[in-house]
Every structure is written in C-alpha cells, then in structure tokens.
Amino acid sequence: MAVFALQMSRPRRHETLVMFLDGDRHGSTLVTVSDTSDPFCVVDIAEAMALGAIENPDIDALVIASIRPAGGMRASDNDLWLEAADVVEVCGLVLIDWLIVGPASVHSPREQLGMPSRWGRET
C-alpha cells in the first residue's frame, strides 16, 4: 500500500493503479489508469494489463488498487475480484490482491471472502 500511496493523485480521484511483480513478488512497474469511476472496469483493466505482460517472462503477478475518493467497498466487489482473478489466471499470471482505497480505509475483497494471502509462490 505504501507504493500505491506514493503514486495516487492528490487530491484523490477515481483511478486504478496496477503494480507488476516478478517471480519473487518484487514490484517492477506501476501503471496508472485514470477516470475509473465505474467499478466494473477493474476486470477490463486486469485483463488488459495481464495480456500486456503475458510475453514478459519477468512478470509473474499483479496487484491492483482502485481509488474511490467518495466510497469504499460495494456489494458487487467480491464478484468482481473473482472475475478479475480468473482473467489474470487465464493469462498465466496471478492477481495477488485488489485493494479498494476509500476516503478513510482500504479493503480487500480477497480478505472479505476469507481467501488466503497470495503473496507466496504456492498460489
């Protein structure tokens, strides 16, 4: 979250940040997608980023952070997490987590669903 905090726009606005990770789960590249107020765009972003990284042997995983300046988790977020994780997996990568950054807190649908951490290589 500390790396994402450095990349977030000030003042906060709707945007989605994607960090590419290598096989040791070290970040290598950070991408900002602006104007992402539609919560469903996370699936499209996950797919586009995974497809863009599919040919790069140094990229093994992604972490996504959606900045929602006026709100946090939504009822559909758990389903969106599952869908985004699936599209990334189809590309041969792992979606480590999706963080939803609201005005006062950060949430993870993966955690809300009781799924274990994906930071280890065993995922």
A tleap script that builds the chain and sets N, CA, C and O, in Angstrom:
source leaprc.protein.ff14SB
mol = sequence {
  NMET ALA VAL PHE ALA LEU GLN MET SER ARG
  PRO ARG ARG HIE GLU THR LEU VAL MET PHE
  LEU ASP GLY ASP ARG HIE GLY SER THR LEU
  VAL THR VAL SER ASP THR SER ASP PRO PHE
  CYS VAL VAL ASP ILE ALA GLU ALA MET ALA
  LEU GLY ALA ILE GLU ASN PRO ASP ILE ASP
  ALA LEU VAL ILE ALA SER ILE ARG PRO ALA
  GLY GLY MET ARG ALA SER ASP ASN ASP LEU
  TRP LEU GLU ALA ALA ASP VAL VAL GLU VAL
  CYS GLY LEU VAL LEU ILE ASP TRP LEU ILE
  VAL GLY PRO ALA SER VAL HIE SER PRO ARG
  GLU GLN LEU GLY MET PRO SER ARG TRP GLY
  ARG GLU CTHR
}
set mol.1.N position { 0.826 -1.189 0.000 }
set mol.1.CA position { 0.000 0.000 0.000 }
set mol.1.C position { 0.873 1.256 0.000 }
set mol.1.O position { 0.470 2.288 -0.537 }
set mol.2.N position { 2.057 1.178 0.594 }
set mol.2.CA position { 2.930 2.348 0.647 }
set mol.2.C position { 3.345 2.808 -0.746 }
set mol.2.O position { 3.414 4.010 -1.003 }
set mol.3.N position { 3.620 1.879 -1.639 }
set mol.3.CA position { 3.995 2.243 -3.011 }
set mol.3.C position { 2.810 2.885 -3.725 }
set mol.3.O position { 2.976 3.892 -4.414 }
set mol.4.N position { 1.625 2.316 -3.567 }
set mol.4.CA position { 0.439 2.896 -4.186 }
set mol.4.C position { 0.188 4.310 -3.646 }
set mol.4.O position { -0.199 5.199 -4.405 }
set mol.5.N position { 0.400 4.519 -2.363 }
set mol.5.CA position { 0.170 5.838 -1.772 }
set mol.5.C position { 1.049 6.895 -2.424 }
set mol.5.O position { 0.631 8.042 -2.575 }
set mol.6.N position { 2.252 6.521 -2.807 }
set mol.6.CA position { 3.146 7.460 -3.477 }
set mol.6.C position { 2.671 7.793 -4.890 }
set mol.6.O position { 2.941 8.885 -5.391 }
set mol.7.N position { 1.969 6.867 -5.534 }
set mol.7.CA position { 1.530 7.029 -6.922 }
set mol.7.C position { 0.162 7.711 -7.042 }
set mol.7.O position { -0.150 8.286 -8.085 }
set mol.8.N position { -0.652 7.652 -5.989 }
set mol.8.CA position { -2.013 8.205 -6.050 }
set mol.8.C position { -1.998 9.705 -6.327 }
set mol.8.O position { -1.131 10.436 -5.847 }
set mol.9.N position { -2.972 10.139 -7.109 }
set mol.9.CA position { -3.124 11.569 -7.389 }
set mol.9.C position { -3.552 12.301 -6.133 }
set mol.9.O position { -4.235 11.743 -5.274 }
set mol.10.N position { -3.146 13.549 -6.036 }
set mol.10.CA position { -3.560 14.426 -4.948 }
set mol.10.C position { -4.190 15.659 -5.555 }
set mol.10.O position { -3.533 16.292 -6.382 }
set mol.11.N position { -5.395 16.053 -5.224 }
set mol.11.CA position { -6.297 15.321 -4.347 }
set mol.11.C position { -6.704 13.998 -5.007 }
set mol.11.O position { -6.586 13.820 -6.220 }
set mol.12.N position { -7.185 13.083 -4.167 }
set mol.12.CA position { -7.578 11.773 -4.680 }
set mol.12.C position { -8.690 11.911 -5.709 }
set mol.12.O position { -9.583 12.750 -5.595 }
set mol.13.N position { -8.595 11.045 -6.726 }
set mol.13.CA position { -9.635 10.989 -7.754 }
set mol.13.C position { -9.795 9.536 -8.177 }
set mol.13.O position { -8.980 8.684 -7.825 }
set mol.14.N position { -10.841 9.264 -8.927 }
set mol.14.CA position { -11.074 7.898 -9.402 }
set mol.14.C position { -9.946 7.497 -10.348 }
set mol.14.O position { -9.777 8.084 -11.417 }
set mol.15.N position { -9.189 6.503 -9.943 }
set mol.15.CA position { -8.125 5.955 -10.772 }
set mol.15.C position { -7.813 4.545 -10.288 }
set mol.15.O position { -8.138 4.168 -9.162 }
set mol.16.N position { -7.186 3.789 -11.151 }
set mol.16.CA position { -6.803 2.427 -10.797 }
set mol.16.C position { -5.310 2.280 -11.042 }
set mol.16.O position { -4.807 2.622 -12.112 }
set mol.17.N position { -4.611 1.768 -10.041 }
set mol.17.CA position { -3.167 1.579 -10.112 }
set mol.17.C position { -2.872 0.091 -10.215 }
set mol.17.O position { -3.493 -0.722 -9.531 }
set mol.18.N position { -1.927 -0.258 -11.067 }
set mol.18.CA position { -1.550 -1.656 -11.263 }
set mol.18.C position { -0.041 -1.781 -11.086 }
set mol.18.O position { 0.734 -1.082 -11.740 }
set mol.19.N position { 0.360 -2.676 -10.197 }
set mol.19.CA position { 1.777 -2.956 -9.991 }
set mol.19.C position { 2.091 -4.346 -10.551 }
set mol.19.O position { 1.424 -5.330 -10.230 }
set mol.20.N position { 3.120 -4.397 -11.391 }
set mol.20.CA position { 3.596 -5.660 -11.941 }
set mol.20.C position { 4.677 -6.215 -11.024 }
set mol.20.O position { 5.542 -5.472 -10.561 }
set mol.21.N position { 4.632 -7.519 -10.760 }
set mol.21.CA position { 5.567 -8.161 -9.847 }
set mol.21.C position { 6.317 -9.284 -10.559 }
set mol.21.O position { 5.784 -9.930 -11.461 }
set mol.22.N position { 7.560 -9.502 -10.138 }
set mol.22.CA position { 8.322 -10.621 -10.681 }
set mol.22.C position { 8.032 -11.888 -9.879 }
set mol.22.O position { 7.179 -11.884 -8.991 }
set mol.23.N position { 8.732 -12.952 -10.189 }
set mol.23.CA position { 8.511 -14.232 -9.519 }
set mol.23.C position { 8.804 -14.228 -8.038 }
set mol.23.O position { 8.287 -15.071 -7.305 }
set mol.24.N position { 9.624 -13.294 -7.579 }
set mol.24.CA position { 9.912 -13.162 -6.149 }
set mol.24.C position { 8.978 -12.177 -5.465 }
set mol.24.O position { 9.158 -11.838 -4.295 }
set mol.25.N position { 7.978 -11.721 -6.210 }
set mol.25.CA position { 6.953 -10.780 -5.729 }
set mol.25.C position { 7.526 -9.396 -5.436 }
set mol.25.O position { 7.060 -8.695 -4.538 }
set mol.26.N position { 8.542 -9.014 -6.208 }
set mol.26.CA position { 9.091 -7.662 -6.133 }
set mol.26.C position { 8.470 -6.837 -7.242 }
set mol.26.O position { 8.386 -7.284 -8.386 }
set mol.27.N position { 8.034 -5.632 -6.904 }
set mol.27.CA position { 7.430 -4.760 -7.892 }
set mol.27.C position { 8.447 -4.274 -8.909 }
set mol.27.O position { 9.604 -4.010 -8.580 }
set mol.28.N position { 7.992 -4.160 -10.159 }
set mol.28.CA position { 8.902 -3.694 -11.202 }
set mol.28.C position { 8.355 -2.478 -11.945 }
set mol.28.O position { 9.126 -1.601 -12.337 }
set mol.29.N position { 7.056 -2.411 -12.143 }
set mol.29.CA position { 6.442 -1.330 -12.905 }
set mol.29.C position { 5.106 -0.982 -12.264 }
set mol.29.O position { 4.405 -1.849 -11.743 }
set mol.30.N position { 4.770 0.301 -12.312 }
set mol.30.CA position { 3.498 0.772 -11.780 }
set mol.30.C position { 2.792 1.582 -12.866 }
set mol.30.O position { 3.369 2.511 -13.432 }
set mol.31.N position { 1.552 1.225 -13.147 }
set mol.31.CA position { 0.759 1.877 -14.187 }
set mol.31.C position { -0.451 2.539 -13.540 }
set mol.31.O position { -1.067 1.971 -12.638 }
set mol.32.N position { -0.790 3.740 -14.001 }
set mol.32.CA position { -1.987 4.441 -13.542 }
set mol.32.C position { -2.985 4.526 -14.681 }
set mol.32.O position { -2.648 4.965 -15.780 }
set mol.33.N position { -4.220 4.104 -14.416 }
set mol.33.CA position { -5.316 4.232 -15.368 }
set mol.33.C position { -6.268 5.269 -14.774 }
set mol.33.O position { -6.822 5.060 -13.694 }
set mol.34.N position { -6.455 6.373 -15.471 }
set mol.34.CA position { -7.264 7.490 -14.971 }
set mol.34.C position { -8.746 7.294 -15.273 }
set mol.34.O position { -9.132 6.504 -16.134 }
set mol.35.N position { -9.567 8.047 -14.527 }
set mol.35.CA position { -11.018 8.113 -14.763 }
set mol.35.C position { -11.684 6.745 -14.721 }
set mol.35.O position { -12.389 6.362 -15.655 }
set mol.36.N position { -11.461 6.015 -13.642 }
set mol.36.CA position { -12.031 4.670 -13.499 }
set mol.36.C position { -13.131 4.661 -12.440 }
set mol.36.O position { -13.054 3.914 -11.465 }
set mol.37.N position { -14.145 5.489 -12.635 }
set mol.37.CA position { -15.226 5.573 -11.648 }
set mol.37.C position { -16.182 4.386 -11.728 }
set mol.37.O position { -16.869 4.094 -10.750 }
set mol.38.N position { -16.243 3.702 -12.856 }
set mol.38.CA position { -17.093 2.519 -12.990 }
set mol.38.C position { -16.398 1.344 -12.310 }
set mol.38.O position { -15.314 0.948 -12.738 }
set mol.39.N position { -16.993 0.775 -11.260 }
set mol.39.CA position { -16.313 -0.304 -10.538 }
set mol.39.C position { -16.054 -1.543 -11.391 }
set mol.39.O position { -15.148 -2.320 -11.093 }
set mol.40.N position { -16.841 -1.733 -12.445 }
set mol.40.CA position { -16.690 -2.914 -13.283 }
set mol.40.C position { -15.465 -2.854 -14.184 }
set mol.40.O position { -15.067 -3.874 -14.748 }
set mol.41.N position { -14.863 -1.684 -14.330 }
set mol.41.CA position { -13.691 -1.569 -15.203 }
set mol.41.C position { -12.485 -2.315 -14.643 }
set mol.41.O position { -11.522 -2.534 -15.378 }
set mol.42.N position { -12.499 -2.709 -13.384 }
set mol.42.CA position { -11.354 -3.421 -12.823 }
set mol.42.C position { -11.092 -4.728 -13.566 }
set mol.42.O position { -9.940 -5.139 -13.702 }
set mol.43.N position { -12.133 -5.377 -14.041 }
set mol.43.CA position { -11.957 -6.633 -14.783 }
set mol.43.C position { -11.279 -6.352 -16.122 }
set mol.43.O position { -10.361 -7.070 -16.520 }
set mol.44.N position { -11.728 -5.315 -16.809 }
set mol.44.CA position { -11.105 -4.953 -18.088 }
set mol.44.C position { -9.651 -4.529 -17.898 }
set mol.44.O position { -8.785 -4.881 -18.698 }
set mol.45.N position { -9.396 -3.783 -16.849 }
set mol.45.CA position { -8.022 -3.351 -16.566 }
set mol.45.C position { -7.146 -4.556 -16.244 }
set mol.45.O position { -6.031 -4.669 -16.753 }
set mol.46.N position { -7.645 -5.451 -15.404 }
set mol.46.CA position { -6.879 -6.653 -15.059 }
set mol.46.C position { -6.544 -7.449 -16.310 }
set mol.46.O position { -5.415 -7.908 -16.479 }
set mol.47.N position { -7.526 -7.611 -17.183 }
set mol.47.CA position { -7.295 -8.374 -18.412 }
set mol.47.C position { -6.295 -7.675 -19.331 }
set mol.47.O position { -5.382 -8.314 -19.854 }
set mol.48.N position { -6.460 -6.374 -19.527 }
set mol.48.CA position { -5.551 -5.628 -20.404 }
set mol.48.C position { -4.120 -5.662 -19.887 }
set mol.48.O position { -3.182 -5.847 -20.662 }
set mol.49.N position { -3.952 -5.486 -18.587 }
set mol.49.CA position { -2.606 -5.494 -18.015 }
set mol.49.C position { -1.971 -6.881 -18.104 }
set mol.49.O position { -0.787 -7.012 -18.414 }
set mol.50.N position { -2.768 -7.910 -17.831 }
set mol.50.CA position { -2.249 -9.280 -17.911 }
set mol.50.C position { -1.881 -9.639 -19.350 }
set mol.50.O position { -0.839 -10.247 -19.595 }
set mol.51.N position { -2.735 -9.264 -20.297 }
set mol.51.CA position { -2.428 -9.530 -21.706 }
set mol.51.C position { -1.172 -8.788 -22.146 }
set mol.51.O position { -0.378 -9.307 -22.931 }
set mol.52.N position { -0.997 -7.569 -21.635 }
set mol.52.CA position { 0.203 -6.799 -21.958 }
set mol.52.C position { 1.466 -7.385 -21.374 }
set mol.52.O position { 2.556 -7.157 -21.899 }
set mol.53.N position { 1.339 -8.135 -20.297 }
set mol.53.CA position { 2.506 -8.701 -19.611 }
set mol.53.C position { 2.770 -10.150 -19.963 }
set mol.53.O position { 3.784 -10.714 -19.550 }
set mol.54.N position { 1.879 -10.757 -20.715 }
set mol.54.CA position { 1.943 -12.196 -20.953 }
set mol.54.C position { 3.252 -12.638 -21.615 }
set mol.54.O position { 3.724 -13.747 -21.365 }
set mol.55.N position { 3.827 -11.803 -22.435 }
set mol.55.CA position { 5.066 -12.153 -23.154 }
set mol.55.C position { 6.325 -11.793 -22.373 }
set mol.55.O position { 7.434 -12.090 -22.818 }
set mol.56.N position { 6.169 -11.167 -21.232 }
set mol.56.CA position { 7.330 -10.753 -20.446 }
set mol.56.C position { 7.616 -11.803 -19.374 }
set mol.56.O position { 6.850 -11.925 -18.418 }
set mol.57.N position { 8.710 -12.568 -19.516 }
set mol.57.CA position { 8.992 -13.631 -18.554 }
set mol.57.C position { 9.352 -13.112 -17.157 }
set mol.57.O position { 9.372 -13.880 -16.195 }
set mol.58.N position { 9.634 -11.822 -17.048 }
set mol.58.CA position { 9.973 -11.243 -15.745 }
set mol.58.C position { 8.743 -10.880 -14.921 }
set mol.58.O position { 8.871 -10.550 -13.742 }
set mol.59.N position { 7.565 -10.934 -15.512 }
set mol.59.CA position { 6.335 -10.589 -14.796 }
set mol.59.C position { 5.569 -11.859 -14.474 }
set mol.59.O position { 5.265 -12.666 -15.353 }
set mol.60.N position { 5.264 -12.017 -13.188 }
set mol.60.CA position { 4.587 -13.218 -12.696 }
set mol.60.C position { 3.220 -12.916 -12.082 }
set mol.60.O position { 2.361 -13.795 -12.004 }
set mol.61.N position { 3.024 -11.666 -11.646 }
set mol.61.CA position { 1.812 -11.356 -10.883 }
set mol.61.C position { 1.488 -9.867 -10.965 }
set mol.61.O position { 2.300 -9.055 -11.408 }
set mol.62.N position { 0.271 -9.537 -10.523 }
set mol.62.CA position { -0.211 -8.158 -10.474 }
set mol.62.C position { -0.849 -7.873 -9.124 }
set mol.62.O position { -1.366 -8.776 -8.465 }
set mol.63.N position { -0.808 -6.631 -8.725 }
set mol.63.CA position { -1.608 -6.126 -7.607 }
set mol.63.C position { -2.324 -4.889 -8.141 }
set mol.63.O position { -1.715 -4.045 -8.797 }
set mol.64.N position { -3.606 -4.791 -7.858 }
set mol.64.CA position { -4.406 -3.672 -8.352 }
set mol.64.C position { -4.957 -2.891 -7.160 }
set mol.64.O position { -5.356 -3.469 -6.150 }
set mol.65.N position { -4.968 -1.573 -7.300 }
set mol.65.CA position { -5.588 -0.704 -6.289 }
set mol.65.C position { -6.548 0.243 -7.000 }
set mol.65.O position { -6.144 0.988 -7.893 }
set mol.66.N position { -7.811 0.212 -6.605 }
set mol.66.CA position { -8.814 1.139 -7.134 }
set mol.66.C position { -9.025 2.246 -6.116 }
set mol.66.O position { -9.350 1.994 -4.956 }
set mol.67.N position { -8.833 3.471 -6.570 }
set mol.67.CA position { -9.007 4.623 -5.690 }
set mol.67.C position { -10.449 5.120 -5.856 }
set mol.67.O position { -10.878 5.488 -6.950 }
set mol.68.N position { -11.167 5.117 -4.755 }
set mol.68.CA position { -12.560 5.575 -4.723 }
set mol.68.C position { -12.659 6.697 -3.698 }
set mol.68.O position { -12.900 6.437 -2.519 }
set mol.69.N position { -12.480 7.918 -4.126 }
set mol.69.CA position { -12.402 9.019 -3.167 }
set mol.69.C position { -13.648 9.248 -2.335 }
set mol.69.O position { -13.556 9.825 -1.251 }
set mol.70.N position { -14.810 8.816 -2.803 }
set mol.70.CA position { -16.044 9.077 -2.055 }
set mol.70.C position { -16.672 7.826 -1.461 }
set mol.70.O position { -17.734 7.917 -0.845 }
set mol.71.N position { -16.058 6.671 -1.624 }
set mol.71.CA position { -16.679 5.455 -1.102 }
set mol.71.C position { -15.723 4.285 -1.095 }
set mol.71.O position { -14.671 4.320 -1.733 }
set mol.72.N position { -16.096 3.251 -0.368 }
set mol.72.CA position { -15.260 2.065 -0.247 }
set mol.72.C position { -15.850 0.884 -0.984 }
set mol.72.O position { -16.232 0.989 -2.150 }
set mol.73.N position { -15.922 -0.245 -0.289 }
set mol.73.CA position { -16.416 -1.490 -0.880 }
set mol.73.C position { -17.870 -1.354 -1.322 }
set mol.73.O position { -18.666 -0.634 -0.718 }
set mol.74.N position { -18.186 -2.077 -2.404 }
set mol.74.CA position { -19.557 -2.171 -2.907 }
set mol.74.C position { -19.974 -3.630 -2.905 }
set mol.74.O position { -19.132 -4.526 -2.847 }
set mol.75.N position { -21.268 -3.864 -2.969 }
set mol.75.CA position { -21.793 -5.239 -2.910 }
set mol.75.C position { -21.235 -6.116 -4.022 }
set mol.75.O position { -21.036 -7.312 -3.811 }
set mol.76.N position { -20.979 -5.559 -5.187 }
set mol.76.CA position { -20.505 -6.344 -6.330 }
set mol.76.C position { -19.004 -6.614 -6.315 }
set mol.76.O position { -18.514 -7.358 -7.164 }
set mol.77.N position { -18.263 -6.034 -5.378 }
set mol.77.CA position { -16.802 -6.127 -5.413 }
set mol.77.C position { -16.273 -7.546 -5.229 }
set mol.77.O position { -15.263 -7.904 -5.834 }
set mol.78.N position { -16.927 -8.352 -4.416 }
set mol.78.CA position { -16.447 -9.729 -4.243 }
set mol.78.C position { -16.514 -10.497 -5.562 }
set mol.78.O position { -15.585 -11.228 -5.903 }
set mol.79.N position { -17.602 -10.334 -6.297 }
set mol.79.CA position { -17.730 -10.987 -7.600 }
set mol.79.C position { -16.727 -10.428 -8.602 }
set mol.79.O position { -16.164 -11.175 -9.403 }
set mol.80.N position { -16.503 -9.121 -8.560 }
set mol.80.CA position { -15.527 -8.517 -9.460 }
set mol.80.C position { -14.127 -9.040 -9.179 }
set mol.80.O position { -13.352 -9.272 -10.106 }
set mol.81.N position { -13.795 -9.228 -7.891 }
set mol.81.CA position { -12.496 -9.804 -7.528 }
set mol.81.C position { -12.326 -11.188 -8.164 }
set mol.81.O position { -11.297 -11.472 -8.778 }
set mol.82.N position { -13.326 -12.030 -8.015 }
set mol.82.CA position { -13.246 -13.391 -8.555 }
set mol.82.C position { -13.090 -13.374 -10.069 }
set mol.82.O position { -12.315 -14.151 -10.627 }
set mol.83.N position { -13.820 -12.496 -10.726 }
set mol.83.CA position { -13.735 -12.397 -12.180 }
set mol.83.C position { -12.372 -11.867 -12.619 }
set mol.83.O position { -11.775 -12.397 -13.556 }
set mol.84.N position { -11.879 -10.838 -11.957 }
set mol.84.CA position { -10.568 -10.280 -12.305 }
set mol.84.C position { -9.452 -11.304 -12.064 }
set mol.84.O position { -8.543 -11.437 -12.883 }
set mol.85.N position { -9.522 -12.017 -10.952 }
set mol.85.CA position { -8.511 -13.045 -10.662 }
set mol.85.C position { -8.529 -14.135 -11.732 }
set mol.85.O position { -7.478 -14.637 -12.130 }
set mol.86.N position { -9.715 -14.495 -12.190 }
set mol.86.CA position { -9.838 -15.524 -13.234 }
set mol.86.C position { -9.223 -15.067 -14.551 }
set mol.86.O position { -8.494 -15.834 -15.181 }
set mol.87.N position { -9.501 -13.829 -14.987 }
set mol.87.CA position { -8.972 -13.384 -16.276 }
set mol.87.C position { -7.453 -13.254 -16.239 }
set mol.87.O position { -6.784 -13.493 -17.245 }
set mol.88.N position { -6.910 -12.880 -15.096 }
set mol.88.CA position { -5.453 -12.803 -14.963 }
set mol.88.C position { -4.852 -14.212 -14.991 }
set mol.88.O position { -3.812 -14.435 -15.612 }
set mol.89.N position { -5.501 -15.146 -14.328 }
set mol.89.CA position { -5.021 -16.531 -14.302 }
set mol.89.C position { -5.023 -17.163 -15.693 }
set mol.89.O position { -4.121 -17.931 -16.029 }
set mol.90.N position { -6.027 -16.846 -16.495 }
set mol.90.CA position { -6.091 -17.357 -17.864 }
set mol.90.C position { -4.852 -16.923 -18.653 }
set mol.90.O position { -4.409 -17.630 -19.559 }
set mol.91.N position { -4.307 -15.782 -18.311 }
set mol.91.CA position { -3.098 -15.276 -18.971 }
set mol.91.C position { -1.821 -15.871 -18.384 }
set mol.91.O position { -0.723 -15.540 -18.832 }
set mol.92.N position { -1.954 -16.743 -17.389 }
set mol.92.CA position { -0.789 -17.380 -16.789 }
set mol.92.C position { -0.134 -16.594 -15.672 }
set mol.92.O position { 0.984 -16.905 -15.259 }
set mol.93.N position { -0.828 -15.571 -15.179 }
set mol.93.CA position { -0.307 -14.748 -14.086 }
set mol.93.C position { -1.199 -14.897 -12.860 }
set mol.93.O position { -2.242 -15.548 -12.916 }
set mol.94.N position { -0.781 -14.290 -11.756 }
set mol.94.CA position { -1.548 -14.334 -10.516 }
set mol.94.C position { -1.949 -12.911 -10.133 }
set mol.94.O position { -1.111 -12.010 -10.107 }
set mol.95.N position { -3.227 -12.716 -9.838 }
set mol.95.CA position { -3.668 -11.458 -9.256 }
set mol.95.C position { -3.521 -11.618 -7.749 }
set mol.95.O position { -4.315 -12.306 -7.106 }
set mol.96.N position { -2.506 -10.982 -7.197 }
set mol.96.CA position { -2.193 -11.127 -5.773 }
set mol.96.C position { -3.313 -10.551 -4.912 }
set mol.96.O position { -3.777 -11.188 -3.966 }
set mol.97.N position { -3.736 -9.343 -5.251 }
set mol.97.CA position { -4.786 -8.704 -4.463 }
set mol.97.C position { -5.367 -7.547 -5.247 }
set mol.97.O position { -4.754 -7.033 -6.183 }
set mol.98.N position { -6.560 -7.149 -4.846 }
set mol.98.CA position { -7.211 -5.943 -5.350 }
set mol.98.C position { -7.569 -5.126 -4.126 }
set mol.98.O position { -8.391 -5.541 -3.309 }
set mol.99.N position { -6.956 -3.977 -4.004 }
set mol.99.CA position { -7.200 -3.097 -2.872 }
set mol.99.C position { -8.149 -1.988 -3.298 }
set mol.99.O position { -7.979 -1.378 -4.354 }
set mol.100.N position { -9.139 -1.741 -2.473 }
set mol.100.CA position { -10.093 -0.673 -2.722 }
set mol.100.C position { -9.825 0.405 -1.681 }
set mol.100.O position { -10.036 0.207 -0.484 }
set mol.101.N position { -9.358 1.545 -2.165 }
set mol.101.CA position { -8.936 2.631 -1.287 }
set mol.101.C position { -10.062 3.651 -1.223 }
set mol.101.O position { -10.325 4.372 -2.186 }
set mol.102.N position { -10.722 3.698 -0.070 }
set mol.102.CA position { -11.794 4.661 0.156 }
set mol.102.C position { -11.253 5.895 0.859 }
set mol.102.O position { -10.040 6.042 1.008 }
set mol.103.N position { -12.138 6.780 1.293 }
set mol.103.CA position { -11.683 8.014 1.931 }
set mol.103.C position { -10.987 7.797 3.269 }
set mol.103.O position { -10.139 8.600 3.659 }
set mol.104.N position { -11.331 6.726 3.976 }
set mol.104.CA position { -10.753 6.538 5.313 }
set mol.104.C position { -10.207 5.136 5.546 }
set mol.104.O position { -9.668 4.864 6.619 }
set mol.105.N position { -10.331 4.231 4.562 }
set mol.105.CA position { -9.890 2.864 4.802 }
set mol.105.C position { -9.561 2.160 3.487 }
set mol.105.O position { -9.900 2.627 2.400 }
set mol.106.N position { -8.890 1.021 3.629 }
set mol.106.CA position { -8.528 0.184 2.490 }
set mol.106.C position { -9.146 -1.193 2.715 }
set mol.106.O position { -9.046 -1.754 3.806 }
set mol.107.N position { -9.784 -1.731 1.680 }
set mol.107.CA position { -10.427 -3.044 1.777 }
set mol.107.C position { -9.896 -3.966 0.698 }
set mol.107.O position { -9.437 -3.517 -0.352 }
set mol.108.N position { -9.964 -5.248 0.966 }
set mol.108.CA position { -9.579 -6.276 0.010 }
set mol.108.C position { -10.725 -7.277 -0.119 }
set mol.108.O position { -11.049 -7.961 0.852 }
set mol.109.N position { -11.344 -7.378 -1.291 }
set mol.109.CA position { -12.378 -8.394 -1.461 }
set mol.109.C position { -11.852 -9.807 -1.198 }
set mol.109.O position { -12.584 -10.659 -0.695 }
set mol.110.N position { -10.587 -10.055 -1.537 }
set mol.110.CA position { -9.994 -11.363 -1.263 }
set mol.110.C position { -10.092 -11.683 0.222 }
set mol.110.O position { -10.476 -12.790 0.599 }
set mol.111.N position { -9.746 -10.718 1.061 }
set mol.111.CA position { -9.846 -10.912 2.510 }
set mol.111.C position { -11.295 -11.036 2.949 }
set mol.111.O position { -11.615 -11.861 3.805 }
set mol.112.N position { -12.180 -10.219 2.366 }
set mol.112.CA position { -13.601 -10.275 2.712 }
set mol.112.C position { -14.180 -11.665 2.451 }
set mol.112.O position { -15.065 -12.125 3.172 }
set mol.113.N position { -13.670 -12.327 1.413 }
set mol.113.CA position { -14.131 -13.672 1.065 }
set mol.113.C position { -13.442 -14.760 1.885 }
set mol.113.O position { -13.766 -15.939 1.744 }
set mol.114.N position { -12.496 -14.373 2.741 }
set mol.114.CA position { -11.788 -15.335 3.578 }
set mol.114.C position { -10.732 -16.135 2.832 }
set mol.114.O position { -10.313 -17.195 3.297 }
set mol.115.N position { -10.299 -15.638 1.678 }
set mol.115.CA position { -9.281 -16.335 0.896 }
set mol.115.C position { -7.900 -16.046 1.479 }
set mol.115.O position { -7.656 -14.945 1.971 }
set mol.116.N position { -6.998 -17.019 1.429 }
set mol.116.CA position { -5.654 -16.816 1.986 }
set mol.116.C position { -4.833 -15.836 1.146 }
set mol.116.O position { -5.165 -15.553 -0.005 }
set mol.117.N position { -3.781 -15.338 1.730 }
set mol.117.CA position { -2.854 -14.449 1.028 }
set mol.117.C position { -2.276 -15.152 -0.186 }
set mol.117.O position { -2.059 -16.364 -0.174 }
set mol.118.N position { -2.030 -14.381 -1.232 }
set mol.118.CA position { -1.438 -14.919 -2.452 }
set mol.118.C position { -0.005 -14.437 -2.640 }
set mol.118.O position { 0.552 -14.575 -3.730 }
set mol.119.N position { 0.590 -13.884 -1.615 }
set mol.119.CA position { 1.948 -13.348 -1.750 }
set mol.119.C position { 2.982 -14.453 -1.898 }
set mol.119.O position { 4.032 -14.218 -2.496 }
set mol.120.N position { 2.728 -15.647 -1.376 }
set mol.120.CA position { 3.667 -16.758 -1.530 }
set mol.120.C position { 3.578 -17.370 -2.908 }
set mol.120.O position { 2.591 -17.156 -3.611 }
set mol.121.N position { 4.573 -18.118 -3.308 }
set mol.121.CA position { 4.615 -18.740 -4.635 }
set mol.121.C position { 3.695 -19.938 -4.759 }
set mol.121.O position { 3.491 -20.432 -5.868 }
set mol.122.N position { 3.134 -20.420 -3.669 }
set mol.122.CA position { 2.308 -21.636 -3.712 }
set mol.122.C position { 0.938 -21.419 -4.342 }
set mol.122.O position { 0.191 -22.384 -4.500 }
set mol.123.N position { 0.577 -20.181 -4.710 }
set mol.123.CA position { -0.736 -19.931 -5.294 }
set mol.123.C position { -0.809 -20.349 -6.737 }
set mol.123.O position { -1.854 -20.201 -7.371 }
savepdb mol mol.pdb
quit
